[in-house]
Amino acid sequence: MMKRMNFNINPSLIDGEENEQGSQGPVKQFIRKFFSHFDLLQIIPALTLIFAGILFIYGAGEQSGYGAGLFWKRQFCYAIASVCIWLFLTFFDYRWLGPASIPCYAVSIVLLIVVLFWGPEVNNAHRWLDFGGFSIQPSEFAKLAVILSLSWLLSLKKADINKPLWAFLFFLIVVIPFLLIYKEPDLGSAMVLVPVAAAIAFVANLKLRYVIAVLIILCVLMPVSYHCFLRPYQKERIMTYLDPERDMGWNARQAEFAVGSGGVTGQGFMKGKHCLLGYLPKRVANSDFIFPVIAEETGFLGALTLITLYGCLLFSIFRTALLAPDSFGRYLCTGIGTVLAVHTIVNMGMSIRLVPITGLPLPFVSYGGTFLMTVMIYCGIVQSIYAHRSRETFLVSSE
């Protein structure tokens, strides 16, 4: 293992900094401490993406006539509530989330069970719970609970992912919500747990031989799972991905055409013909297929800007993982960055036929109150870790 480099810091520089801070008034010190909690590399992309989401949800509704004046107003209210939650978590000590992960995980499992038996059936699936006009999607909170629980488990003093007991507990935490979400059925959301768990295990120093063994097992189980566990419509999505000319490939083709028809600069806001003429399905044009709407109206430059914003946001999250003062914060940032990256890549990828069509929304942009709130909870936790960061980084050692 490469020995970490130590850099000597001139003590006079540190003393000078302390003297400078001491000479500042209490108001300046308060302001400086207040703004040190915030990572602008996260805040600016997140708020920009939320604004873009509300704007194009409005545009998609006006063009299709499907809930034109309803969805964007709901999304705006969700955004205000989500920002308030984000602010609260920013000044909250994230280390209290460790013990709280146990009841959070238990509640999420209960909600997943309740939605299977008492959740309303929509499109042959039970994914939502209604509370007097307010709906929640338990699978989104289950992802958060799994990240918290795995991070807390592996941050314990004696925890070792390479030992059988800890590996079994790690596996159990993931597999229970995975099976319940799959049963809804919502295979896309269930599969998100796999790369999240893999990323956290990798950061927790899972040995290479175990990584290879897991990959071999997955490769063996994939064909078996396809024939034994996938439902007919899920198999059809995979076949459509391989052969988009099939009858069920209409949505995939139209999404791809919409992205391509945007050209360099796009056709203009609310002038995208695929949304206007209903080639993109009206019911999901503002959620699953919001990226084709944006790409058609803003073109390559708009899509590139969107990708750049997500790149800055993910860089901010993984950078915070390097700055985290403890392993719990490092695992949290890793899991949160992975779940947002998977959602972004899969949602954009299915619009240009890189991956099969799934129901994963685009973070910050797609319509959906539960998902937006969950994403902002993720960002609030990362901001809290950033606020409690140490001065030791991968460039400067405190030793």
N, C-alpha and C positions, 0 to 999 in steps of 0.2 A: 504494500500500500504506500502510495506516495506520501511523504512526510509533509505536513502542512507548513507553509512558510510563515515565519514570524517577521513582522515589521516593527522596527523600533520607532516609537513616537516621541518626539521631543517634549519632555515634561513642561518646558516653558510655554509651549503652545497650548497645552491643556490648562495651565495656570492662567494664561492670558485669556483663554475662553471663559474660565470661571470668573475672572475679574471683570470681564466685559459683561457677563450676565449679572454679576453683583451690582455693577454700576447702573444697570437698567432699572427703571421704575417698576413697581408692582404691576401696573397696567400693561406695560410692554411685555413683561414676563408672562402674564396671563394670556395675552394675545398670542405670543409665540408658542406657549404650551398648548393652547387651544388648537391652533392650526397645525401643530405637529401631529395631531391625530389623523389628519386627512392625507390620503395619497391621491394627488390630482391625476395621476396616470390611470387611476381607476374611476374617479368621479366624472371626469369629462367624457370619456367614452360611454359610461353607463347612462348618464343623463341624456347624451346625444342620441343614443340608441332608443331610449324610452320615448323621447320626443318624436323621433322618426317613426317609431311604431304607432303612436297615436295618430300621426299625420297620415300614414298610409292605410291604417285601419279605417279612418274616415274616408279616404279616397276610394278604397275598395268597396265600402258600403254604399257610397254615393253612385258608383258606377254600376254595381250589380243590383242595387235596390234591396239587398238582403240585410235588413236591420240597419239602414243607413244612418239614422240619427241615434241609434241605441248603443251600439258596440263601442264606438269611440268615446262616448261619454262615460260608459262603465269603465273602460280602460283608463281614462283620465282619473276617475275616482280611485281605482285600484293603485294607480301610480302615486297619488298623494299619500295614501295609506302606507304604501310600500316604502316611500322615502322616509316617512316618520319612523317606521320600524327600523330602517337602516340607520337613522340617526341615533336611535336608542341603543342599538347594538354597538355602534361605533364607540360610545363612551362606557360600554359595559365590559367588564373584565371577562374575556372569553374563557378563562380557566375554570369559571364556575359551570361552564357547559359540560365539563367532564362528568361530574357526578349526576348532572341533570340528564345525561344521555340515556341513563337506565329507564327512568319513567317516560322519556320521549320515545324510546324504542318500544316500550310496552304499549303506549297509547297508539302508536302508528300501527302496530300489529292488530290491536283491537279494531281500529278503524278499517283496516284491510279486510278483516273478517266480517265486520258489519256491512260493508259495501257489497260483499258477495251475496248476502242473504236479504238485505233490505234496501240496497241501492236501486234506483230506478233503472230499468233496462232501456238503453239507447243503442240502436244499431247492433242488437244481439250482444251487448256488453254491459257489465255493471262496473262503472268506473267513478261515479259521482255520488255524493251525498248531499241532499237538499236540506237546508235549515231555514225555512220561512223565506224562500226567494233567494237565499244565498247558498251557492253551491261550492263544495270543495272537492278536490281530487286527492284522495288519501295516498296514492302512489307517489305524488311529489313530496309530501312530508315524510314518506317512508325512505326516500333517497337521502334526505337530510338526516334522518334518524340513524341510518346505516353509517353514514360518514362520521357522525358524532361518536357512535358506539365503537366502530373500528379504531378510530383515532384514540379514544380513551383507553380501549383495551390494550393497544400496543404501546401506549405511553406509560403504563404501569411499570414499576421498577424491575420486577422479575419477568416481565413479558418477553417472549422470544418466539417470533413467528416460525422459527425452524424447529421448535419442539412440538411433539404431537398434541399435547393438551391445548396449547395456545393456538395451534393451527386448526384444531377441531372447533374451538370456540369462535375463531375467525370465520371459518366456513359456515358454522351454524347461524351466526349473525346475518350472513348474506343470503343463505339458501332459504330461510323461512319467508322473508318478504318477497324474494324472487318467485317462489312457488305461488304465493298468494296473488301477486300481481299478474303472473302468467295465467292464473285461473280466471281473471276478470272477463275476458282475456285482454291483456295488453303486453304483448311480447316485446315491443319496442322499449317501453319503460323498464321492463324486467331486465332486458339485456344491458341497459345502461349500468346496472350494478356490477357487471362483470369487469369492464375496464376500470371502474372506480376502485373496486377491491384489488385488482391487479396492480394499479399504480401505488396504492397505499402499501401493499405488501412489498413492492419493489423498493420503495423508499425506506421501509423497515428492514432492509438488508436480507430479503429472502434469498437463500443460496441458489446459485445457478442451476444445480442439478435438480432442484425442486421445480424451478421454472420450466426446464426442459421436460420434466415428467408431466407437469400439468398441461403443457402444450400438446404432448403426444396423446394424452387422455382425451383432450378436447377434439383433436383431429379424428380420433377413433369414434367418439360419440356423435360427431356432427351428422354423418349419414344415417345413423340409427335414430337420432332425434328427428331428422327430417321425415322419416317414414312413420315413426311411432307417436310423436308428440305434436307436430305441427298440424293446425287445422287446415281444411281445404283452402280457405281464402288466403292463409299465410303462405301455403305452397304456391298458390296462384301468383302472389306478389313476387316471389322469387323467380318463377318461370317468366313472368312479365318483364322482370329486370333483364333476364337473359335473352328474351325475345320480345321487344317492345311492340311488335306488330300484332300481337295477340289482341283479342277484343278487350281484355281488361287493361290494356296499356294506354288507354285514351288519356287519362290524367297525366301519366308520366310523359307522354309525347307532347301534350299541350304545355306543360310546365317547361319542358326543354325548348319548345318553339318560342315561348314567351321570353325566356332569358335571351335567346339568340336574336329575337326581333328588336331588342333594345338598341343594338348597334353600339356606337361609341358614347353618344351623349343621351340616348333614350328618346322616347316619343313624347315626353312631357308629362307633368303631373296630371293624373286623372285622364290621360289620353291613351292608356294602354288598351289595345283592341281585344286582347285575349280575356281580360277581366270585364271590359265593357260589353262584349258580345256573349259572355257566359261560357267561353271555352274552358276557363279555369272554374272548377266547381265553386258555386257561390257560397256553399256552407262552410268551406274551409279556405277560401281565398284570403281571409284575414288572419288565418292561424297557420295551418300546415304549409300553405302555398303563398305566404306573404313575400318570400324572397323572389319568386318569379314576377310578382307584381312590381316590386321595387326595381328589379333588374330591367324590366321592360320599360318602365317610365323614366329611369335615370341612366340606363345604359351601362356600359362597361365601367365608366368612371364612377358612377354611383355604387355599383357592386364592389368595385375595388376600395372605395371609401369605407363601405360597410365592413369588408374583410379587414381593413387596416384598423378600424375601431376595435373589432374583436381581438385582433392581434395585440394591440396595446393593452387591452383589458386582461387578457390571459398572461401576458408578460408581467403585468403588475402583480397578479395573483401568485405566480410561481416565483417571482422575485421576493415577495413577502414570505414565501416558504423558506427561502434562504436566510431571511432576516429574523425568522421566528426565534424567540428566546428559549423554546423548549420543543421536545419532540411532538407533543400534543398539537401545538400550533402548526408545526411543519406537516404533520399528517392531515390536519384539517385543510390547509391550503392546497395540498396535493389532491385530495379528494374533490374539493370544490372546483379547482381548476380543471380537473379531468371531466367532471360531469358537465360543466359548461362547454368544454371543448367538444365533447361527444355530441351534445345537442346541436352545436353550431355546425360541425362538420357533416353530421347526418342530415340535418334539415336542408343545408345548401346542396349537399351531395345528391339527395334524391331529386332535386330540381333539375340537375344536369345529368342524371342517370349514372352517377358514380356508385350509388347504393340503392337497394330496393326501397320502394315507397313505405314509409312508416309514419306513425302519428306523433313524432317528436317535434315540439314547437321550437321556434327560433328564440333564444333568450333575449329578453327585454322588448322584442319587437312583435312577436306573435300575440294575438288576442288571447287572454286567459288570466283571470285574477289570481287563482291559486298559484299558477306557475310564476307570475311576475312577483308575487309576494315571496315565494320561496327563493327566487333568484336574488332578490334584494336582501333576504336574510343571509344568504351566502356571502354577499358583498359586505354586509354589516359585520359578519364574523371576521372576514379578512381584514377589514378596516380596524377592528379591535386588535387583531394580532399585529398589524402594522403600528398601531399606537403604542403597543407594549414591546416593540422591537428592541433588540439590544444593539449596542454599537459594534458588536463583533459580526463581521461578514465574511464572505469567502475571500475577500481581499485584505482585510485587516484583522489581526488576531489580538485578543485582549490578554493573551498569556504573556 
